[in-house]
Amino acid sequence: MTGERTVESVNGYQGKNLLKTLGIEMVELSEKYAEAKMPVTEALQQTMGYLHGGATIALAETVGGIGSFAILPLDEACVGMQISASHLSSASIGDTVVAKADLLHKGGRSHVWDVNIYSEKSGKLISTIKVTNAIVPIQKARPKKELP
């Protein structure tokens, strides 16, 4: 892995972002695998009282993105390019879901992750999600152009 891109650095990040909003915690990060947990809270429920599919997808994109970012050179970053999700079961408030991401493809301009999300309580597979990330160069900040 590259630089300071570790489980500890991700979990210790103090900025505001979706990872913090959803309560996502990284568990493991290696060259071909990433794992994270997310508590199922009232704020993440849909109208039936179960974990919202959008929150599940956000967890998958987050763990796949962090997985890609961790293995990139310091002058590159990644952005989500495509997601395909199948929701197979549900999780209830009070449960924790675990996202296990395996790197399927590591190309020069894209990475593809297979992310399976499980209920920590029951062990059931909740969702299976493919995450494709585009690999992009990190550009130095450019001054904003003023409008005419």
ZAVO-691501 format. One record per residue: residue number from 0; z, y, x of N, C-alpha, C in turn. Coordinates in steps of 0.001 Angstrom, whole numbers, m for minus. Layout:
<pts>
<pt nr="NUM" n_up="Z" n_north="Y" n_east="X" ca_up="Z" ca_north="Y" ca_east="X" c_up="Z" c_north="Y" c_east="X"/>
...
</pts>
This chain:
<pts>
<pt nr="0" n_up="0" n_north="m1179" n_east="835" ca_up="0" ca_north="0" ca_east="0" c_up="0" c_north="1243" c_east="881"/>
<pt nr="1" n_up="m329" n_north="2362" n_east="277" ca_up="m574" ca_north="3574" ca_east="1028" c_up="565" c_north="4580" c_east="904"/>
<pt nr="2" n_up="974" n_north="5181" n_east="2031" ca_up="1901" ca_north="6309" ca_east="2026" c_up="3184" c_north="6057" c_east="1258"/>
<pt nr="3" n_up="3552" n_north="7026" n_east="444" ca_up="4800" ca_north="6993" ca_east="m316" c_up="4606" c_north="6435" c_east="m1724"/>
<pt nr="4" n_up="3606" n_north="5654" n_east="m1926" ca_up="3298" ca_north="5140" ca_east="m3256" c_up="4016" c_north="3804" c_east="m3451"/>
<pt nr="5" n_up="5309" n_north="3909" n_east="m3782" ca_up="6163" ca_north="2735" ca_east="m3924" c_up="6853" c_north="2762" c_east="m5286"/>
<pt nr="6" n_up="7473" n_north="1654" n_east="m5651" ca_up="8257" ca_north="1588" ca_east="m6887" c_up="9307" c_north="2699" c_east="m6884"/>
<pt nr="7" n_up="9993" n_north="2865" n_east="m5767" ca_up="11058" ca_north="3865" ca_east="m5664" c_up="10504" c_north="5287" c_east="m5831"/>
<pt nr="8" n_up="9354" n_north="5572" n_east="m5218" ca_up="8809" ca_north="6930" ca_east="m5325" c_up="8307" c_north="7212" c_east="m6738"/>
<pt nr="9" n_up="7738" n_north="6207" n_east="m7393" ca_up="7271" ca_north="6392" ca_east="m8773" c_up="8471" c_north="6619" c_east="m9694"/>
<pt nr="10" n_up="9477" n_north="5763" n_east="m9597" ca_up="10655" ca_north="5888" ca_east="m10469" c_up="11480" c_north="7133" c_east="m10165"/>
<pt nr="11" n_up="11396" n_north="7641" n_east="m8933" ca_up="12166" ca_north="8815" ca_east="m8552" c_up="11462" c_north="10130" c_east="m8804"/>
<pt nr="12" n_up="10225" n_north="10077" n_east="m9282" ca_up="9455" ca_north="11300" ca_east="m9526" c_up="10182" c_north="12173" c_east="m10539"/>
<pt nr="13" n_up="10332" n_north="13441" n_east="m10228" ca_up="11112" ca_north="14356" ca_east="m11068" c_up="10277" c_north="15217" c_east="m12005"/>
<pt nr="14" n_up="8954" n_north="15163" n_east="m11889" ca_up="8097" ca_north="15980" ca_east="m12745" c_up="8062" c_north="15475" c_east="m14172"/>
<pt nr="15" n_up="7463" n_north="16282" n_east="m15032" ca_up="7305" ca_north="15900" ca_east="m16434" c_up="5946" c_north="15246" c_east="m16609"/>
<pt nr="16" n_up="5933" n_north="14089" n_east="m17233" ca_up="4686" ca_north="13389" ca_east="m17518" c_up="4945" c_north="12316" c_east="m18582"/>
<pt nr="17" n_up="3898" n_north="11620" n_east="m18974" ca_up="4021" ca_north="10614" ca_east="m20030" c_up="4904" c_north="9448" c_east="m19602"/>
<pt nr="18" n_up="4878" n_north="9100" n_east="m18336" ca_up="5712" ca_north="8021" ca_east="m17811" c_up="7181" c_north="8281" c_east="m18144"/>
<pt nr="19" n_up="7633" n_north="9507" n_east="m17912" ca_up="9026" ca_north="9880" ca_east="m18215" c_up="9254" c_north="9946" c_east="m19721"/>
<pt nr="20" n_up="8300" n_north="10516" n_east="m20456" ca_up="8437" ca_north="10666" ca_east="m21907" c_up="8609" c_north="9318" c_east="m22592"/>
<pt nr="21" n_up="7865" n_north="8312" n_east="m22137" ca_up="7919" ca_north="6983" ca_east="m22750" c_up="9027" c_north="6102" c_east="m22182"/>
<pt nr="22" n_up="9674" n_north="6542" n_east="m21112" ca_up="10751" ca_north="5758" ca_east="m20506" c_up="10251" c_north="4595" c_east="m19677"/>
<pt nr="23" n_up="9045" n_north="4706" n_east="m19131" ca_up="8452" ca_north="3626" ca_east="m18333" c_up="9122" c_north="3573" c_east="m16966"/>
<pt nr="24" n_up="9471" n_north="2364" n_east="m16554" ca_up="10081" ca_north="2134" ca_east="m15246" c_up="9260" c_north="1091" c_east="m14498"/>
<pt nr="25" n_up="8822" n_north="1432" n_east="m13299" ca_up="8098" ca_north="459" ca_east="m12474" c_up="9078" c_north="m590" c_east="m11962"/>
<pt nr="26" n_up="8607" n_north="m1842" n_east="m11911" ca_up="9437" ca_north="m2954" ca_east="m11458" c_up="8895" c_north="m3519" c_east="m10152"/>
<pt nr="27" n_up="7560" n_north="m3625" n_east="m10064" ca_up="6935" ca_north="m4215" ca_east="m8879" c_up="5584" c_north="m3558" c_east="m8653"/>
<pt nr="28" n_up="5211" n_north="m3455" n_east="m7369" ca_up="3953" ca_north="m2831" ca_east="m6998" c_up="3479" c_north="m3450" c_east="m5702"/>
<pt nr="29" n_up="2307" n_north="m4090" n_east="m5739" ca_up="1756" ca_north="m4689" ca_east="m4529" c_up="244" c_north="m4470" c_east="m4510"/>
<pt nr="30" n_up="m438" n_north="m5076" n_east="m3561" ca_up="m1879" ca_north="m4879" ca_east="m3388" c_up="m2707" c_north="m5301" c_east="m4609"/>
<pt nr="31" n_up="m2252" n_north="m6310" n_east="m5342" ca_up="m3042" ca_north="m6834" ca_east="m6464" c_up="m2240" c_north="m6993" c_east="m7754"/>
<pt nr="32" n_up="m1034" n_north="m6444" n_east="m7785" ca_up="m163" ca_north="m6652" ca_east="m8948" c_up="727" c_north="m5436" c_east="m9165"/>
<pt nr="33" n_up="927" n_north="m5092" n_east="m10428" ca_up="1860" ca_north="m4021" ca_east="m10792" c_up="2600" c_north="m4459" c_east="m12053"/>
<pt nr="34" n_up="3875" n_north="m4123" n_east="m12124" ca_up="4689" ca_north="m4483" ca_east="m13289" c_up="5588" c_north="m3318" c_east="m13661"/>
<pt nr="35" n_up="5709" n_north="m3083" n_east="m14972" ca_up="6560" ca_north="m2006" ca_east="m15472" c_up="7208" c_north="m2432" c_east="m16781"/>
<pt nr="36" n_up="8313" n_north="m1751" n_east="m17128" ca_up="9026" ca_north="m1987" ca_east="m18381" c_up="9063" c_north="m707" c_east="m19188"/>
<pt nr="37" n_up="9128" n_north="m852" n_east="m20516" ca_up="9260" ca_north="295" ca_east="m21407" c_up="10153" c_north="m100" c_east="m22582"/>
<pt nr="38" n_up="11192" n_north="691" n_east="m22849" ca_up="12050" ca_north="387" ca_east="m23997" c_up="11328" c_north="728" c_east="m25306"/>
<pt nr="39" n_up="11534" n_north="m97" n_east="m26311" ca_up="10969" ca_north="171" ca_east="m27637" c_up="12009" c_north="993" c_east="m28394"/>
<pt nr="40" n_up="11744" n_north="2283" n_east="m28510" ca_up="12677" ca_north="3206" ca_east="m29153" c_up="12108" c_north="3673" c_east="m30485"/>
<pt nr="41" n_up="12944" n_north="4328" n_east="m31250" ca_up="12530" ca_north="4872" ca_east="m32536" c_up="11347" c_north="5836" c_east="m32375"/>
<pt nr="42" n_up="11331" n_north="6585" n_east="m31295" ca_up="10252" ca_north="7550" ca_east="m31049" c_up="8903" c_north="6872" c_east="m30818"/>
<pt nr="43" n_up="8898" n_north="5591" n_east="m30484" ca_up="7651" ca_north="4874" ca_east="m30177" c_up="7207" c_north="3950" c_east="m31305"/>
<pt nr="44" n_up="7817" n_north="4079" n_east="m32464" ca_up="7469" ca_north="3187" ca_east="m33576" c_up="6321" c_north="3739" c_east="m34410"/>
<pt nr="45" n_up="5619" n_north="2827" n_east="m35069" ca_up="4651" ca_north="3235" ca_east="m36089" c_up="5352" c_north="3166" c_east="m37440"/>
<pt nr="46" n_up="4643" n_north="3428" n_east="m38526" ca_up="5291" ca_north="3556" ca_east="m39839" c_up="5961" c_north="2278" c_east="m40338"/>
<pt nr="47" n_up="5553" n_north="1129" n_east="m39845" ca_up="6166" ca_north="m142" ca_east="m40265" c_up="7429" c_north="m471" c_east="m39459"/>
<pt nr="48" n_up="7759" n_north="366" n_east="m38466" ca_up="8967" ca_north="141" ca_east="m37679" c_up="8763" c_north="m678" c_east="m36422"/>
<pt nr="49" n_up="7533" n_north="m1000" n_east="m36096" ca_up="7225" ca_north="m1752" ca_east="m34875" c_up="6685" c_north="m817" c_east="m33797"/>
<pt nr="50" n_up="6613" n_north="m1321" n_east="m32579" ca_up="6051" ca_north="m565" ca_east="m31467" c_up="4634" c_north="m119" c_east="m31803"/>
<pt nr="51" n_up="4346" n_north="1155" n_east="m31629" ca_up="3030" ca_north="1717" ca_east="m31910" c_up="2025" c_north="1195" c_east="m30880"/>
<pt nr="52" n_up="859" n_north="796" n_east="m31343" ca_up="m185" ca_north="298" ca_east="m30449" c_up="m604" c_north="1324" c_east="m29420"/>
<pt nr="53" n_up="m573" n_north="2605" n_east="m29783" ca_up="m922" ca_north="3658" ca_east="m28835" c_up="64" c_north="3732" c_east="m27680"/>
<pt nr="54" n_up="1344" n_north="3496" n_east="m27965" ca_up="2348" ca_north="3485" ca_east="m26899" c_up="2119" c_north="2290" c_east="m25974"/>
<pt nr="55" n_up="1711" n_north="1170" n_east="m26551" ca_up="1410" ca_north="m30" ca_east="m25762" c_up="228" c_north="237" c_east="m24842"/>
<pt nr="56" n_up="m799" n_north="890" n_east="m25381" ca_up="m1980" ca_north="1223" ca_east="m24577" c_up="m1611" c_north="2219" c_east="m23477"/>
<pt nr="57" n_up="m764" n_north="3192" n_east="m23802" ca_up="m325" ca_north="4161" ca_east="m22793" c_up="427" c_north="3455" c_east="m21662"/>
<pt nr="58" n_up="1254" n_north="2467" n_east="m21993" ca_up="1948" ca_north="1683" ca_east="m20973" c_up="946" c_north="961" c_east="m20082"/>
<pt nr="59" n_up="m61" n_north="328" n_east="m20693" ca_up="m1068" ca_north="m409" ca_east="m19926" c_up="m1851" c_north="521" c_east="m19005"/>
<pt nr="60" n_up="m2290" n_north="1672" n_east="m19526" ca_up="m3054" ca_north="2601" ca_east="m18691" c_up="m2189" c_north="3149" c_east="m17561"/>
<pt nr="61" n_up="m913" n_north="3369" n_east="m17837" ca_up="5" ca_north="3865" ca_east="m16809" c_up="189" c_north="2846" c_east="m15695"/>
<pt nr="62" n_up="470" n_north="1610" n_east="m16033" ca_up="723" ca_north="611" ca_east="m14994" c_up="m562" c_north="307" c_east="m14210"/>
<pt nr="63" n_up="m1705" n_north="284" n_east="m14879" ca_up="m2974" ca_north="92" ca_east="m14173" c_up="m3314" c_north="1274" c_east="m13280"/>
<pt nr="64" n_up="m3020" n_north="2486" n_east="m13752" ca_up="m3264" ca_north="3685" ca_east="m12955" c_up="m2381" c_north="3750" c_east="m11729"/>
<pt nr="65" n_up="m1117" n_north="3445" n_east="m11902" ca_up="m197" ca_north="3443" ca_east="m10759" c_up="m591" c_north="2339" c_east="m9783"/>
<pt nr="66" n_up="m1010" n_north="1188" n_east="m10309" ca_up="m1478" ca_north="101" ca_east="m9445" c_up="m2660" c_north="527" c_east="m8593"/>
<pt nr="67" n_up="m3627" n_north="1209" n_east="m9204" ca_up="m4785" ca_north="1698" ca_east="m8446" c_up="m4367" c_north="2766" c_east="m7441"/>
<pt nr="68" n_up="m3598" n_north="3733" n_east="m7893" ca_up="m3175" ca_north="4836" ca_east="m7034" c_up="m2451" c_north="4316" c_east="m5793"/>
<pt nr="69" n_up="m1651" n_north="3276" n_east="m5963" ca_up="m849" ca_north="2742" ca_east="m4858" c_up="m1698" c_north="2122" c_east="m3749"/>
<pt nr="70" n_up="m2892" n_north="1673" n_east="m4060" ca_up="m3709" ca_north="999" ca_east="m3045" c_up="m4864" c_north="1860" c_east="m2535"/>
<pt nr="71" n_up="m4905" n_north="3115" n_east="m2971" ca_up="m5968" ca_north="4024" ca_east="m2533" c_up="m5573" c_north="4774" c_east="m1267"/>
<pt nr="72" n_up="m6575" n_north="5175" n_east="m475" ca_up="m6289" ca_north="6071" ca_east="649" c_up="m5733" c_north="7392" c_east="109"/>
<pt nr="73" n_up="m5040" n_north="8140" n_east="942" ca_up="m4387" ca_north="9367" ca_east="499" c_up="m5353" c_north="10457" c_east="45"/>
<pt nr="74" n_up="m6643" n_north="10338" n_east="393" ca_up="m7617" ca_north="11351" ca_east="m31" c_up="m8360" c_north="10964" c_east="m1303"/>
<pt nr="75" n_up="m7899" n_north="9882" n_east="m1971" ca_up="m8517" ca_north="9450" ca_east="m3232" c_up="m7461" c_north="9310" c_east="m4321"/>
<pt nr="76" n_up="m7927" n_north="9422" n_east="m5554" ca_up="m7067" ca_north="9244" ca_east="m6724" c_up="m7856" c_north="8443" c_east="m7761"/>
<pt nr="77" n_up="m7245" n_north="8205" n_east="m8899" ca_up="m7945" ca_north="7476" ca_east="m9954" c_up="m7719" c_north="8161" c_east="m11293"/>
<pt nr="78" n_up="m8676" n_north="7965" n_east="m12177" ca_up="m8554" ca_north="8443" ca_east="m13549" c_up="m8988" c_north="7317" c_east="m14472"/>
<pt nr="79" n_up="m8345" n_north="7230" n_east="m15627" ca_up="m8719" ca_north="6206" ca_east="m16596" c_up="m10149" c_north="6417" c_east="m17058"/>
<pt nr="80" n_up="m10913" n_north="5335" n_east="m17099" ca_up="m12316" ca_north="5421" ca_east="m17477" c_up="m12595" c_north="4661" c_east="m18772"/>
<pt nr="81" n_up="m11933" n_north="3500" n_east="m18953" ca_up="m12184" ca_north="2694" ca_east="m20147" c_up="m11009" c_north="1770" c_east="m20382"/>
<pt nr="82" n_up="m10690" n_north="1567" n_east="m21670" ca_up="m9617" ca_north="639" ca_east="m22062" c_up="m10110" c_north="m201" c_east="m23231"/>
<pt nr="83" n_up="m9779" n_north="m1474" n_east="m23192" ca_up="m10063" ca_north="m2368" ca_east="m24305" c_up="m8779" c_north="m3143" c_east="m24597"/>
<pt nr="84" n_up="m8267" n_north="m3007" n_east="m25818" ca_up="m6973" ca_north="m3595" ca_east="m26150" c_up="m7058" c_north="m4517" c_east="m27357"/>
<pt nr="85" n_up="m6323" n_north="m5610" n_east="m27280" ca_up="m6121" ca_north="m6499" ca_east="m28423" c_up="m4621" c_north="m6647" c_east="m28621"/>
<pt nr="86" n_up="m4147" n_north="m6248" n_east="m29808" ca_up="m2731" ca_north="m6376" ca_east="m30144" c_up="m2545" c_north="m7694" c_east="m30891"/>
<pt nr="87" n_up="m1684" n_north="m8556" n_east="m30359" ca_up="m1543" ca_north="m9916" ca_east="m30865" c_up="m237" c_north="m10169" c_east="m31599"/>
<pt nr="88" n_up="784" n_north="m9381" n_east="m31285" ca_up="2107" ca_north="m9567" ca_east="m31878" c_up="2791" c_north="m8198" c_east="m31906"/>
<pt nr="89" n_up="4069" n_north="m8178" n_east="m32231" ca_up="4761" ca_north="m6905" ca_east="m32323" c_up="6106" c_north="m6965" c_east="m31606"/>
<pt nr="90" n_up="6634" n_north="m5784" n_east="m31347" ca_up="7974" ca_north="m5662" ca_east="m30768" c_up="8742" c_north="m4660" c_east="m31633"/>
<pt nr="91" n_up="10028" n_north="m4880" n_east="m31773" ca_up="10866" ca_north="m4038" ca_east="m32625" c_up="11741" c_north="m3111" c_east="m31803"/>
<pt nr="92" n_up="12261" n_north="m2097" n_east="m32478" ca_up="13189" ca_north="m1165" ca_east="m31842" c_up="14353" c_north="m1956" c_east="m31248"/>
<pt nr="93" n_up="14724" n_north="m1600" n_east="m30021" ca_up="15793" ca_north="m2302" ca_east="m29314" c_up="15273" c_north="m3302" c_east="m28300"/>
<pt nr="94" n_up="14015" n_north="m3692" n_east="m28441" ca_up="13383" ca_north="m4603" ca_east="m27484" c_up="12919" c_north="m3783" c_east="m26280"/>
<pt nr="95" n_up="12514" n_north="m4453" n_east="m25251" ca_up="11851" ca_north="m3849" ca_east="m24101" c_up="10566" c_north="m4627" c_east="m23905"/>
<pt nr="96" n_up="9472" n_north="m3918" n_east="m23632" ca_up="8219" ca_north="m4609" ca_east="m23343" c_up="7951" c_north="m4529" c_east="m21845"/>
<pt nr="97" n_up="7335" n_north="m5590" n_east="m21331" ca_up="7041" ca_north="m5713" ca_east="m19910" c_up="5534" c_north="m5811" c_east="m19747"/>
<pt nr="98" n_up="4973" n_north="m4913" n_east="m18939" ca_up="3539" ca_north="m4915" ca_east="m18655" c_up="3312" c_north="m5544" c_east="m17291"/>
<pt nr="99" n_up="2485" n_north="m6601" n_east="m17263" ca_up="2161" ca_north="m7292" ca_east="m16019" c_up="665" c_north="m7122" c_east="m15778"/>
<pt nr="100" n_up="333" n_north="m6401" n_east="m14695" ca_up="m1057" ca_north="m6043" ca_east="m14419" c_up="m1573" c_north="m6751" c_east="m13173"/>
<pt nr="101" n_up="m2692" n_north="m7447" n_east="m13333" ca_up="m3351" ca_north="m8128" ca_east="m12220" c_up="m4670" c_north="m7435" c_east="m11926"/>
<pt nr="102" n_up="m4919" n_north="m7139" n_east="m10656" ca_up="m6161" ca_north="m6500" ca_east="m10242" c_up="m7292" c_north="m7521" c_east="m10279"/>
<pt nr="103" n_up="m8310" n_north="m7258" n_east="m11110" ca_up="m9458" ca_north="m8157" ca_east="m11214" c_up="m10606" c_north="m7736" c_east="m10308"/>
<pt nr="104" n_up="m10740" n_north="m6412" n_east="m10106" ca_up="m11860" ca_north="m5887" ca_east="m9322" c_up="m11400" c_north="m4659" c_east="m8568"/>
<pt nr="105" n_up="m11654" n_north="m4648" n_east="m7258" ca_up="m11342" ca_north="m3490" ca_east="m6423" c_up="m12631" c_north="m3048" c_east="m5749"/>
<pt nr="106" n_up="m13353" n_north="m2170" n_east="m6415" ca_up="m14586" ca_north="m1629" ca_east="m5861" c_up="m14345" c_north="m269" c_east="m5238"/>
<pt nr="107" n_up="m15369" n_north="264" n_east="m4618" ca_up="m15270" ca_north="1564" ca_east="m3985" c_up="m15139" c_north="2703" c_east="m4980"/>
<pt nr="108" n_up="m15676" n_north="2536" n_east="m6186" ca_up="m15653" ca_north="3597" ca_east="m7191" c_up="m14971" c_north="3189" c_east="m8487"/>
<pt nr="109" n_up="m14498" n_north="1947" n_east="m8585" ca_up="m13777" ca_north="1537" ca_east="m9788" c_up="m12827" c_north="384" c_east="m9489"/>
<pt nr="110" n_up="m11777" n_north="318" n_east="m10282" ca_up="m10835" ca_north="m801" ca_east="m10273" c_up="m10715" c_north="m1294" c_east="m11704"/>
<pt nr="111" n_up="m10591" n_north="m2601" n_east="m11878" ca_up="m10364" ca_north="m3178" ca_east="m13202" c_up="m9078" c_north="m3997" c_east="m13154"/>
<pt nr="112" n_up="m8196" n_north="m3721" n_east="m14122" ca_up="m6904" ca_north="m4396" ca_east="m14221" c_up="m6826" c_north="m5178" c_east="m15527"/>
<pt nr="113" n_up="m6256" n_north="m6363" n_east="m15459" ca_up="m5947" ca_north="m7179" ca_east="m16635" c_up="m4455" c_north="m7009" c_east="m16882"/>
<pt nr="114" n_up="m4104" n_north="m6344" n_east="m17983" ca_up="m2696" ca_north="m6036" ca_east="m18269" c_up="m2247" c_north="m6811" c_east="m19502"/>
<pt nr="115" n_up="m1244" n_north="m7648" n_east="m19333" ca_up="m636" ca_north="m8363" ca_east="m20454" c_up="754" c_north="m7799" c_east="m20675"/>
<pt nr="116" n_up="1057" n_north="m7522" n_east="m21945" ca_up="2333" ca_north="m6919" ca_east="m22302" c_up="3128" c_north="m7910" c_east="m23144"/>
<pt nr="117" n_up="4359" n_north="m8167" n_east="m22720" ca_up="5221" ca_north="m9165" ca_east="m23341" c_up="6498" c_north="m8535" c_east="m23885"/>
<pt nr="118" n_up="7054" n_north="m9148" n_east="m24935" ca_up="8384" ca_north="m8804" ca_east="m25420" c_up="9393" c_north="m9415" c_east="m24459"/>
<pt nr="119" n_up="10332" n_north="m8610" n_east="m23984" ca_up="11368" ca_north="m9140" ca_east="m23104" c_up="12304" c_north="m10072" c_east="m23875"/>
<pt nr="120" n_up="12555" n_north="m9765" n_east="m25160" ca_up="13461" ca_north="m10588" ca_east="m25975" c_up="12884" c_north="m11960" c_east="m26282"/>
<pt nr="121" n_up="11647" n_north="m11992" n_east="m26788" ca_up="11075" ca_north="m13255" ca_east="m27248" c_up="10145" c_north="m13913" c_east="m26240"/>
<pt nr="122" n_up="9651" n_north="m13153" n_east="m25273" ca_up="8677" ca_north="m13680" ca_east="m24319" c_up="7258" c_north="m13719" c_east="m24872"/>
<pt nr="123" n_up="7084" n_north="m13332" n_east="m26151" ca_up="5761" ca_north="m13354" ca_east="m26789" c_up="4816" c_north="m12351" c_east="m26149"/>
<pt nr="124" n_up="3538" n_north="m12729" n_east="m26107" ca_up="2494" ca_north="m11823" ca_east="m25675" c_up="2246" c_north="m10824" c_east="m26800"/>
<pt nr="125" n_up="2448" n_north="m9540" n_east="m26527" ca_up="2283" ca_north="m8481" ca_east="m27523" c_up="837" c_north="m7984" c_east="m27537"/>
<pt nr="126" n_up="317" n_north="m7674" n_east="m26352" ca_up="m1040" ca_north="m7141" ca_east="m26227" c_up="m1669" c_north="m7596" c_east="m24923"/>
<pt nr="127" n_up="m2985" n_north="m7709" n_east="m24956" ca_up="m3746" ca_north="m7960" ca_east="m23732" c_up="m4772" c_north="m6837" c_east="m23623"/>
<pt nr="128" n_up="m4793" n_north="m6196" n_east="m22464" ca_up="m5540" ca_north="m4952" ca_east="m22312" c_up="m6277" c_north="m4937" c_east="m20978"/>
<pt nr="129" n_up="m7547" n_north="m4556" n_east="m21014" ca_up="m8334" ca_north="m4338" ca_east="m19794" c_up="m8343" c_north="m2833" c_east="m19528"/>
<pt nr="130" n_up="m8020" n_north="m2453" n_east="m18312" ca_up="m7996" ca_north="m1050" ca_east="m17904" c_up="m8976" c_north="m868" c_east="m16752"/>
<pt nr="131" n_up="m9925" n_north="37" n_east="m16918" ca_up="m10868" ca_north="366" ca_east="m15853" c_up="m10588" c_north="1788" c_east="m15385"/>
<pt nr="132" n_up="m10390" n_north="1942" n_east="m14079" ca_up="m10132" ca_north="3247" ca_east="m13479" c_up="m11309" c_north="3668" c_east="m12613"/>
<pt nr="133" n_up="m11699" n_north="4920" n_east="m12721" ca_up="m12689" ca_north="5501" ca_east="m11817" c_up="m11954" c_north="6023" c_east="m10591"/>
<pt nr="134" n_up="m12501" n_north="5767" n_east="m9419" ca_up="m11904" ca_north="6237" ca_east="m8176" c_up="m12615" c_north="7535" c_east="m7791"/>
<pt nr="135" n_up="m11834" n_north="8586" n_east="m7564" ca_up="m12398" ca_north="9914" ca_east="m7299" c_up="m11736" c_north="10523" c_east="m6063"/>
<pt nr="136" n_up="m12462" n_north="11390" n_east="m5364" ca_up="m11842" ca_north="12081" ca_east="m4224" c_up="m10848" c_north="13120" c_east="m4725"/>
<pt nr="137" n_up="m9795" n_north="13329" n_east="m3981" ca_up="m8852" ca_north="14395" ca_east="m4307" c_up="m9460" c_north="15683" c_east="m3770"/>
<pt nr="138" n_up="m9675" n_north="16631" n_east="m4664" ca_up="m10273" ca_north="17901" ca_east="m4263" c_up="m9182" c_north="18935" c_east="m4044"/>
<pt nr="139" n_up="m9396" n_north="19739" n_east="m3027" ca_up="m8448" ca_north="20823" ca_east="m2774" c_up="m8567" c_north="21836" c_east="m3898"/>
<pt nr="140" n_up="m7468" n_north="22484" n_east="m4202" ca_up="m7458" ca_north="23476" ca_east="m5284" c_up="m8474" c_north="24578" c_east="m4980"/>
<pt nr="141" n_up="m9280" n_north="24870" n_east="m5961" ca_up="m10265" ca_north="25948" ca_east="m5836" c_up="m9815" c_north="27123" c_east="m6679"/>
<pt nr="142" n_up="m10084" n_north="28340" n_east="m6205" ca_up="m9715" ca_north="29488" ca_east="m7043" c_up="m10512" c_north="29471" c_east="m8336"/>
<pt nr="143" n_up="m9849" n_north="29835" n_east="m9430" ca_up="m10523" ca_north="29886" ca_east="m10723" c_up="m11479" c_north="31062" c_east="m10756"/>
<pt nr="144" n_up="m12634" n_north="30823" n_east="m11330" ca_up="m13600" ca_north="31904" ca_east="m11482" c_up="m13206" c_north="32745" c_east="m12673"/>
<pt nr="145" n_up="m13320" n_north="34043" n_east="m12488" ca_up="m13022" ca_north="34938" ca_east="m13596" c_up="m14193" c_north="34972" c_east="m14541"/>
<pt nr="146" n_up="m13905" n_north="35053" n_east="m15826" ca_up="m14982" ca_north="35163" ca_east="m16818" c_up="m15594" c_north="36551" c_east="m16749"/>
<pt nr="147" n_up="m16921" n_north="36636" n_east="m16974" ca_up="m17580" ca_north="37956" ca_east="m16938" c_up="m17096" c_north="38868" c_east="m18052"/>
</pts>
